[in-house]
Amino acid sequence: MACCDNLCEPAYNAGCFEPCGVLLLPTLATSTGDYTLEVGFNGQKLTITDGQTNGQPISFVLDGVNEAFTFVGQVFDEAGDLVQIETKDYIKFKTTKAYALG
């Protein structure tokens, strides 16, 4: 990533997700293959790779991410090319733990 952990702006704000949930993006994959989400976390790079299908929304299963943290990162296609999300080079999302009411 070209910037420090949570300092990349402007970024597409993808919203809040549960750890181990699915980050669903509004951008469609332009080819079938493994896409990579790279995010900064505590000074290190966390990489999540998931298979994508041409013409389908890009999504990543958020296994291995901490809860209650705001992540900023980038998406790359199977060729290693940057994928813009809603015309932005970076995406931002927060993980939160869901609590059952009752």
Backbone as CSV, one residue per row, in Angstrom:
resi,resn,N_x,N_y,N_z,CA_x,CA_y,CA_z,C_x,C_y,C_z
1,MET,0.839,-1.174,0.000,0.000,0.000,0.000,0.882,1.234,0.000
2,ALA,0.395,2.263,-0.631,1.181,3.471,-0.800,1.049,4.444,0.362
3,CYS,0.301,4.109,1.390,0.125,5.031,2.507,0.142,4.277,3.827
4,CYS,0.173,5.016,4.905,0.186,4.393,6.231,-1.225,3.974,6.622
5,ASP,-1.291,2.922,7.404,-2.525,2.245,7.799,-3.827,2.978,7.504
6,ASN,-4.243,3.893,8.332,-5.574,4.492,8.200,-5.538,5.932,7.722
7,LEU,-4.536,6.293,6.919,-4.399,7.679,6.512,-4.744,7.920,5.044
8,CYS,-5.198,6.917,4.331,-5.513,7.053,2.901,-6.874,7.711,2.720
9,GLU,-6.916,8.840,2.093,-8.165,9.519,1.793,-8.028,10.146,0.417
10,PRO,-9.032,10.294,-0.367,-10.389,9.830,-0.071,-10.500,8.335,-0.341
11,ALA,-11.321,7.687,0.406,-11.530,6.248,0.259,-13.017,5.966,0.137
12,TYR,-13.359,4.904,-0.563,-14.748,4.457,-0.628,-15.096,3.860,0.731
13,ASN,-16.137,4.379,1.372,-16.548,3.885,2.685,-17.533,2.735,2.491
14,ALA,-17.057,1.518,2.762,-17.878,0.326,2.552,-18.806,0.041,3.724
15,GLY,-18.611,0.713,4.870,-19.508,0.529,6.001,-18.939,-0.382,7.073
16,CYS,-19.838,-0.968,7.872,-19.446,-1.815,9.006,-19.795,-3.273,8.729
17,PHE,-18.912,-4.162,9.183,-19.082,-5.591,8.964,-18.642,-6.348,10.205
18,GLU,-19.206,-7.537,10.397,-18.765,-8.400,11.478,-17.483,-9.109,11.047
19,PRO,-16.545,-9.306,11.997,-15.395,-10.156,11.673,-15.922,-11.518,11.236
20,CYS,-15.301,-12.109,10.263,-15.714,-13.374,9.646,-16.946,-13.203,8.768
21,GLY,-17.439,-11.981,8.614,-18.544,-11.709,7.704,-18.017,-11.548,6.287
22,VAL,-18.858,-11.052,5.407,-18.491,-10.872,4.000,-18.520,-9.392,3.654
23,LEU,-17.401,-8.911,3.133,-17.297,-7.544,2.628,-17.739,-7.585,1.169
24,LEU,-18.914,-7.036,0.879,-19.469,-7.034,-0.469,-19.308,-5.635,-1.050
25,LEU,-18.631,-5.548,-2.176,-18.347,-4.256,-2.800,-19.259,-4.035,-4.004
26,PRO,-19.513,-2.768,-4.370,-20.428,-2.474,-5.476,-19.809,-2.637,-6.863
27,THR,-18.517,-2.922,-6.923,-17.816,-3.036,-8.198,-17.856,-4.487,-8.686
28,LEU,-18.110,-4.669,-9.966,-18.152,-6.009,-10.551,-16.758,-6.444,-10.995
29,ALA,-16.469,-7.719,-10.803,-15.203,-8.273,-11.279,-15.186,-8.228,-12.803
30,THR,-14.037,-7.869,-13.369,-13.913,-7.790,-14.826,-13.297,-9.053,-15.407
31,SER,-12.944,-9.994,-14.531,-12.411,-11.281,-14.967,-12.605,-12.284,-13.839
32,THR,-12.487,-13.556,-14.171,-12.598,-14.605,-13.165,-11.206,-14.956,-12.669
33,GLY,-11.053,-15.029,-11.341,-9.756,-15.366,-10.757,-9.673,-14.886,-9.329
34,ASP,-8.484,-15.044,-8.742,-8.261,-14.624,-7.362,-7.979,-13.129,-7.291
35,TYR,-8.803,-12.423,-6.522,-8.603,-11.001,-6.259,-8.068,-10.884,-4.832
36,THR,-7.310,-9.826,-4.581,-6.666,-9.643,-3.283,-7.087,-8.325,-2.655
37,LEU,-7.425,-8.388,-1.382,-7.688,-7.201,-0.568,-6.489,-7.035,0.355
38,GLU,-5.800,-5.903,0.263,-4.673,-5.605,1.138,-5.063,-4.447,2.042
39,VAL,-4.975,-4.671,3.357,-5.301,-3.624,4.322,-4.157,-3.470,5.313
40,GLY,-4.022,-2.263,5.841,-3.040,-2.022,6.886,-3.645,-2.317,8.241
41,PHE,-2.846,-2.945,9.107,-3.303,-3.243,10.459,-2.111,-3.206,11.401
42,ASN,-2.101,-2.227,12.310,-1.032,-2.087,13.305,0.360,-2.120,12.673
43,GLY,0.514,-1.397,11.581,1.814,-1.282,10.939,2.181,-2.446,10.037
44,GLN,1.298,-3.399,9.884,1.562,-4.545,9.018,0.509,-4.616,7.919
45,LYS,0.818,-5.389,6.885,-0.117,-5.568,5.783,-0.836,-6.905,5.961
46,LEU,-2.153,-6.855,5.956,-2.993,-8.049,6.019,-3.553,-8.280,4.625
47,THR,-3.390,-9.497,4.111,-3.829,-9.823,2.764,-4.924,-10.884,2.820
48,ILE,-6.037,-10.606,2.140,-7.146,-11.555,2.033,-7.365,-11.812,0.549
49,THR,-7.342,-13.079,0.154,-7.526,-13.455,-1.249,-8.777,-14.307,-1.377
50,ASP,-9.629,-13.945,-2.331,-10.850,-14.716,-2.591,-11.075,-14.799,-4.098
51,GLY,-11.634,-15.908,-4.532,-11.964,-16.088,-5.940,-13.158,-15.225,-6.330
52,GLN,-13.063,-14.603,-7.487,-14.129,-13.753,-8.006,-14.562,-14.278,-9.368
53,THR,-15.794,-13.961,-9.751,-16.344,-14.393,-11.032,-16.660,-13.171,-11.884
54,ASN,-16.245,-13.219,-13.136,-16.484,-12.125,-14.068,-17.955,-11.711,-14.056
55,GLY,-18.204,-10.402,-13.896,-19.556,-9.867,-13.926,-20.293,-9.912,-12.600
56,GLN,-19.684,-10.486,-11.557,-20.306,-10.564,-10.233,-19.674,-9.538,-9.296
57,PRO,-20.413,-9.075,-8.277,-19.833,-8.131,-7.310,-18.611,-8.740,-6.608
58,ILE,-17.603,-7.929,-6.406,-16.390,-8.362,-5.712,-16.706,-8.482,-4.228
59,SER,-16.278,-9.584,-3.618,-16.527,-9.801,-2.194,-15.342,-10.525,-1.562
60,PHE,-15.179,-10.312,-0.263,-14.113,-10.963,0.497,-14.670,-11.439,1.827
61,VAL,-14.329,-12.676,2.213,-14.675,-13.182,3.537,-13.646,-12.623,4.512
62,LEU,-14.125,-11.985,5.573,-13.239,-11.268,6.497,-12.707,-12.166,7.616
63,ASP,-12.251,-13.353,7.274,-11.619,-14.227,8.263,-10.289,-13.619,8.697
64,GLY,-10.011,-13.692,9.983,-8.718,-13.258,10.486,-8.565,-11.773,10.720
65,VAL,-9.651,-11.007,10.659,-9.548,-9.573,10.956,-10.059,-9.309,12.368
66,ASN,-9.460,-8.343,13.022,-9.884,-7.984,14.372,-11.221,-7.273,14.351
67,GLU,-11.914,-7.328,15.490,-13.161,-6.591,15.611,-12.874,-5.198,16.150
68,ALA,-13.793,-4.292,15.914,-13.714,-2.914,16.396,-12.456,-2.216,15.892
69,PHE,-12.240,-2.285,14.576,-11.087,-1.615,13.962,-11.523,-1.071,12.612
70,THR,-10.991,0.091,12.243,-11.255,0.652,10.926,-10.089,0.312,10.015
71,PHE,-10.384,-0.380,8.938,-9.370,-0.804,7.978,-9.429,0.083,6.744
72,VAL,-8.268,0.357,6.154,-8.177,1.058,4.874,-7.271,0.212,3.993
73,GLY,-7.701,-0.015,2.762,-6.897,-0.864,1.897,-7.207,-0.692,0.435
74,GLN,-6.671,-1.615,-0.343,-6.845,-1.598,-1.784,-7.182,-3.001,-2.274
75,VAL,-7.840,-3.053,-3.447,-8.207,-4.316,-4.073,-7.400,-4.454,-5.363
76,PHE,-6.884,-5.675,-5.584,-6.116,-5.973,-6.791,-6.716,-7.193,-7.481
77,ASP,-6.723,-7.162,-8.825,-7.252,-8.305,-9.569,-6.190,-9.395,-9.692
78,GLU,-6.529,-10.478,-10.423,-5.621,-11.627,-10.525,-4.314,-11.285,-11.229
79,ALA,-4.294,-10.201,-12.007,-3.069,-9.766,-12.689,-2.237,-8.820,-11.824
80,GLY,-2.765,-8.479,-10.636,-2.053,-7.560,-9.752,-2.362,-6.099,-10.012
81,ASP,-3.349,-5.833,-10.862,-3.734,-4.459,-11.177,-4.722,-3.931,-10.142
82,LEU,-4.573,-2.646,-9.804,-5.468,-1.992,-8.850,-6.883,-1.946,-9.401
83,VAL,-7.852,-2.290,-8.561,-9.267,-2.210,-8.915,-9.858,-1.014,-8.177
84,GLN,-10.382,-0.060,-8.905,-11.027,1.082,-8.271,-12.427,0.691,-7.826
85,ILE,-12.799,1.162,-6.637,-14.137,0.937,-6.107,-14.852,2.285,-6.114
86,GLU,-15.895,2.397,-6.953,-16.631,3.667,-7.084,-15.675,4.831,-7.383
87,THR,-14.767,4.654,-8.302,-13.765,5.628,-8.757,-12.706,5.983,-7.716
88,LYS,-12.613,5.230,-6.644,-11.628,5.510,-5.592,-10.595,4.376,-5.549
89,ASP,-9.342,4.748,-5.273,-8.258,3.772,-5.203,-8.254,2.989,-3.894
90,TYR,-8.830,3.563,-2.839,-8.814,2.940,-1.515,-10.232,2.664,-1.035
91,ILE,-10.359,1.640,-0.185,-11.626,1.380,0.479,-11.403,1.435,1.980
92,LYS,-12.463,1.774,2.684,-12.425,1.844,4.142,-13.620,1.068,4.668
93,PHE,-13.387,0.255,5.698,-14.495,-0.445,6.350,-14.140,-0.665,7.806
94,LYS,-15.173,-0.815,8.607,-14.986,-1.018,10.044,-15.564,-2.367,10.424
95,THR,-14.891,-3.038,11.329,-15.428,-4.289,11.852,-16.000,-4.023,13.234
96,THR,-17.172,-4.572,13.471,-17.836,-4.427,14.763,-18.436,-5.760,15.148
97,LYS,-18.435,-6.042,16.415,-19.036,-7.279,16.906,-20.520,-7.068,17.077
98,ALA,-21.316,-7.988,16.554,-22.762,-7.903,16.684,-23.196,-8.522,18.013
99,TYR,-24.146,-7.895,18.641,-24.683,-8.403,19.891,-26.159,-8.702,19.713
100,ALA,-26.593,-9.836,20.215,-28.006,-10.185,20.147,-28.764,-9.447,21.244
101,LEU,-29.883,-8.889,20.895,-30.721,-8.211,21.877,-31.777,-9.188,22.388
102,GLY,-32.070,-9.046,23.652,-33.134,-9.908,24.109,-33.041,-10.299,25.537
